[in-house]
Every structure is written in C-alpha cells, then in structure tokens.
Amino acid sequence: MDDVTSSVGNEESSMNEVDVEIAREIGVKRDAILEQVHKIIVGQAEVIDLVLIALLSKGHCLLVGVPGLAKTLLIRTLARVLQLDFNRIQFTPDLMPSDITGTDILDDTMEGRRSFRFIRGPIFTQILLADEINRTSPKTQAALLQAMQELHVTAGGQAHYLNPPFFVLATQNPVEQEGTYPLPEAQLDRFMFEIGVSYPSLAEEKEIVAQTTSNYDPKLEEIMDNDQILAFQELVRRVPAAPYVVEYAVSLARASRPDDESAPDFVRQYVEWGAGPRASQYLILGARARALLRGRYAATIEDVRALSEPVLRHRILVNFRGQAEGHDSVSLIRQILETIAPPAEATEAA
C-alpha cells in the first residue's frame, strides 16, 4: 500500500514539475506575443494582457471605448499572431439571429430530391468580434450570448458545435447611446471582463499618426497555435490557488453585495446590486491564467487584486444616490480593495 501511495505521489510531483516548466514557457510566449502585437498596436498593453488572460480562462470580454481606438485592429492582429480564425460582425438594429448563427436552406440534390442544409453563420470561427453589440435587438443579442454559453448553435433540431477555442470580444461605445439596446445585468454577467479602452498618451498618439500615415508594414511572426492554446486552457485549471487566495476572492465579491453582512457601509448606501458567484469564479480563474502568463505556477493575492476591476465593474450596479453623489462601480471597487484586507495567511505567506 505504501509503495502504491509513493508511486502516485511521485507521478503527481513529476506532473507538477512538467507544469511548472510549461508555465515558464507560457511566460516567454506572452512576451513574444506582446512584442509582435506592438509592431501594429501602439500602447494598450493592459488591454492585450487582459484579453490573453480571458482567452486562457475560456472567458469572453466586453471592450468599452469610443470609436477609432484600434479595437478591431488589435483583435485581428492577435488572431494572426495566435493562428486563430477571425470574424467580425457589425451589429445593427436590423440584424437577425440567423445572420449570426446561420440558417437552414432548401437544397436540391443530384438525385432531384430536396433537403434542408445548414449554412453556417459568421459565429463559426475561433475569435469573434461583435462590434457595437448594443446596436442590435435583444433577440439577436440573446442568440449570440446563448451560443457563448452553450458553445453550439441549434438549427432544425440539430446541434452544430463551435470551433474551440471559441472566444468572443464584444464592443460598446460609452458615449453614443441613442438607438441602442443596453445589455441587461444578467447578460453582462456572461462576460468575464469589462475592459476599458482609453485614449492613447501624447507620445503614443504621435507614434500612431507617424505609423499609420506612412508605408510602415511590419511582418508578424506566429507565436502560438490552436493546439497549444487548448493545452494551456486545460493547464490553467491545474494552477494551484491557496485556500486563502480563494477566500479573498470570495470576500471581495460578497463585500459588493449591499445585503451581505460583510458589506461596508458605503456599499450599503450606494450599491443597488452586487456581484454574484460567477465573479468569484472568474477572479480565481483569471488569477490562475495571469500567473501562467507571467511564468508562475501559483495564483496570488496580487493576481486577484489586479483583476478585480475588470471582473467586478460590470457586475456592480450603482443606485440613484450613488450616481447623484458622483460614484461609479470603479470607484466603489477601489474602496472595497482598500477596506477588505487579505486573510492573515496571505501576510504569513508573503
């Protein structure tokens, strides 16, 4: 019996050593990916990093930023570097669910018979950019979000599965809201991150203008492929997260709920609705993926804190009083981080 236990322990130790080595490899690949993407995209390092974390976590992203900030170019460039198929859908008020998912058509066969044949829509890709998702009707939004959750499309009673890794990045313009259909909270919760895409700095904008108004045409190298990404996605769930790291992630999510006993006074005053359990799950998954992308094989408190804003910002609904007094979800998240201390074990581990 002792020999069997020893054998199992040796196998687990060997597997961990292999995983640690792969983690180091992923850290090197992350640097190479950033180097290639920055040949095309100036700045936006944090956005790229969060997108990679979501991809390895099997999550999806909501990108919020005004037009002209190279969101489409960034995602297309990343798809080229990762050797993944890419499609872009421009969402409009007249877009129908079948325009995204595909539809059955009546087809004449060689024998003169007629049968239905499914024509796949643009959702059958690996990286999908849903541009201005709030421009289309709730019915069409729901069709996309259902496919994101279930990873297949049903037509004529038959399931058509999406190609892994299936990764959706939806964009919203935070300024122009006329004629839009804002995503309700339940649908926003399907996105792992809400990522704010900001204006470039003065130096970055000068570089952008110089590059885009010249004949600058860099050659991109391919860093990863489909099989590697799928393997790395599986590795993310094997990355250790100590109990105190999980406890801290859960504490942050629970502190955002105004009716929870751990909620600070300012949350009770200014928050209408807080983050659900999916936020805790994404904090830990994201922390594991972030650790891997930095060449580490263990999630830390710092990983959780670094991802708190993109995970929580679209899951906290500020009430009327909070809005009237100038609060938003980001400012409240920062107050929560200042108020909720990591568990004592985290200090000891540090």
N, C-alpha and C positions, 0 to 999 in steps of 0.2 A: 504493500500500500504506500509506504514511504517512497519507494522507487517511482511509482506512478505519479505521486504528488510532485516529486522532484523533477520528473520529466516534463510535466505540464508547466511548472514554474520556469524551467529553462526555455521552453518554447515561447512563453509569454515574454520573457526577458529578451530573447532573440528578436521577436516581433517588434518590441519596443525600440530596440537598437536600430532596426531597419527603418521604422517610422521616424525616429529622430534624424536619421541620415536623410530621409526624404524631405523632412521639414527644412533642413538646411538647403537642400536643392531648390525647394519652393522659394525660399528667401532670395536665392541667387536669381531665379527666374523672374521674380517680382521686379527686381532692379533692372533686369534686361527688358521686361515689358515696358516699364516706365521710360526707359531710355528710347525705345522705339516709338512709343506714343508721343513723346515730347518732340520727336522730329516733325510732327504735324501739329500737335496741340501745344500751345504756349500756356504755362501755368496749369491750374486746375488739378494739382497733384492730389489734393484731398478727395476730390470727386472721383478721380481714377481709382484711388485706393479703396474707397467705399464700394464702387462698382465691382471691383475684383473680389472684395470680401463677400458681397451678396451673391456673386456667381458661384464661389466655392461653397457657400452655405445653402445653395439651391433656393435662394430667395429672389425677390423681384424688387425693382426700385422705382420710385416716383421722383422725377427730376423737376424741380421748380425753378424757373428762371425766365427772364424776358427773352424775346427772340434775338438771334444774332450772336449768341454766346458759344456757338460751335458745339451744341449738344449732339446734333446728328453726326457731325464730322468726327467727334470724339468716339461715339459708339461704333461707327463704321470702321474707324482706324483700329479700334480694339479688336473688332471681329477679324480684321485682316491679320493682325499680329497673333491671334489665338487660333487662326484657321477654322473659324466657325461661319456657317451660313448666316446671312444678314438680310432682313427685310424691314422696310419702313412703311407704315400706314399713316396717311394724313387723315385724321379724324375730322369729319364734317357732319352737320346736322342731318344730312340725307343718307348717311352711311347705314347700311342694314347689317344685321348679324351675319348673314350669309356672305356678305362682301369680305368678311374677315375669316370665317371658318371654312367656307366653301359650300357647295350645294350639289344635289343630285340632278343630273340631266338625263333626258330620254335619249338613248343611243341606239342607232341601227347597227346590227351586227352583220357579218359577212353572209350569214345564212338567211338574211332577211327578217330576223327576229328583232324585237325591240326589248331593251332592258335599261334599267337605271344605272348610271355610272357616276361615282362621286368625283367631282372636280375639287381638288384641294385649294383652299384659300391661302392668302399670304401668311397666316398664322403658322403654317407648316414650315418652320425654319428653326434655327437654334437661338439666334439673338433677334428679338423683335422690338423695334422702336415704335411705340404707339404715340404718335406726335399729336399733342393737344387733345388728350383723351377726354377732357371736359367739354369739348366742342360737339360731341355726338350724344345721341339719346341714351337714357338709362338702359333701354333694352339692348342696345349694341354694347354698351359698357359691360353689362352683365354677361353677355356672351363671351367676351374676352376674359373677364375675371373668373368665370366658371372653368374655362379651358386652363387658365393659370393654376387653378386649384386642383383640378382632376387630371390634367395632363393628357386629355384626349378630347376629341370632338365626336359627337354622336349625330349621325345622319342616316335616315331610313332604318333606324333600329340597330345600326352597326357602329361600333366604336372605332374611330381612327386615331391612333396614338401619335403624339407629337414626338419629334426627334430630340433625344437628350443630347446635351443639356439644353433644356428649354428655358430661356431667360428673357423676361420682359422688362423693358425700361419705358415707362410712360412719362410724358412731359406735360406740364401745365404752365400757362402764362399767369403769373400772380397779379398782373396789372389789369388787363382787359377781361372783364367778367360778363360783359353784355352778350346775351345769346348763348350762355354756357349752361352746362348741367353739372354742377359741382358733385363730386363723388361723395356719397354719404359715408358716415364714420365706419359702418360695417364693411364697406368696400375698401376704404382707405387702409383698414386693418390687414388686408391681404398683402400689402406691400411691406417688405421687410424694413426698408429705409425710405424716408423722405429726405432727399439731398438738395440743398440749396445751391444753385449755380449762380455765383456772383459775378459782378463786373471785374475785368482784369485790372491790375495795378497800372500806373502810368508807364512803367518800364515794360511791362508785358504787352500793353496795347501798342506801344511803339514797335515792338518786335513783331506783333501780329500784322500790323499795317505793312511793315517792311517786307515780310514774307509773302503775304497774300497779294501784293501789288507787283511782285517780281516773277521771274521764271523759276523760282525755287521749287524743286521737285525731288524730294528725298526718296531714297529707296528703303522700304521697310523689310526687316527680317522677321521671319515667322518663329515665335518663341515656344509656343505650346501647340498641342493638337487636341482633337476631340477625346481620344482615349486617355491622355494624361489628365485632362480636366475632370473626367468622370472618376478616375482613380483618386485624384486629390479631393473631390467632393466626398468620397467614402472615407478618406483619411480624416477629414475634419471632425467627424463624429467619434473618432477614436482618440482625439487630443484630450488629455486629462484636464478637468476643471475641478479644482479642490472644492469640498463642500462649502467652505466659507466664501468662495467666489460665486457659487450658485446662490447662496444665502443673500449675498449683497445684491445680485441682480434682481432677485425676487423682492427684496426690501425696497429697491428703487421703484419698481413697478407698483407695488402696493402703496407706497407713500404718495403716489399721484392720484389715488382714489379718495375723494372727499369724505366718503362714509367709512373708510378704514380707520381702525383705532390708531395706526401708526402715522396717519396723515398729519403733517404740520399744520399749524393754524392758517397760514397763507393759502394752502391747498384747499382747506375747507371753505375759505372765503371766496376764492377766485376761480375754482375749477368746477365745471358742470359735470364732467365725466372724465374718468381717468383711464389709464392703460390696463388692458386685460392680460390674461396669462400668456397670450402669444408674444407680448413684449418681452417677458422674462425669457421665453424660449429663444427669441431672436437675439437677445443680449448675450446669451451663452453661446449659441451657435456662431454669432458674429465674433465673439471674443476668441473662440477656438480658431476660426478662419484667419482672424487678424494675427494671432500668434504664429500660425503657419507661414503667413506671408512675410513675417519678419524673421523667419528661420528658427522659431522657438517651438517646442513641443509641450507647451503648457499654457493654458489661459490664465490671465492675471486680473487683479482688480483694475489695473490701469487700462487693460483692454476693454473691460466693461464700461468704465467711465468715458473712454474715448468714443464709444458708440452710443452713449445714452441720448444725445441729441437727435441723430438721425433715426433712431429706433422709436423714441418717445414723442417727438414733436408733432406728428400727425395723429397720435393716439390720445392726446390731452386736449379736451375741449374747454376753452376758457369761457366763463359765464359773462353775463352782461356787466356785472360790477367790475370784474377783472379787466374787461375791454375798456370800460369807461375810465379806469384808473391807469390805463396805459400798459397793462400786462399782456404778454403773449405766451405761447407754450414754451418757447425757447428760454425766456427769462425765468419762467417758473421751474423749468428743468435745472437751470443753473443754481437756483435757490435750493432745490431738492438735493443736488450734489453737495452743496455746502452744509446742508442740515443733516443728511443721513450719513453717518460715519461708517466706514467699513468695519466688519467684525473684528474682534480682538485678535483672532487667529491670523488675520492678514498682516497686522503690525508685527506679530511674532515671526511670521514667515519672511517678512522683509528684513 
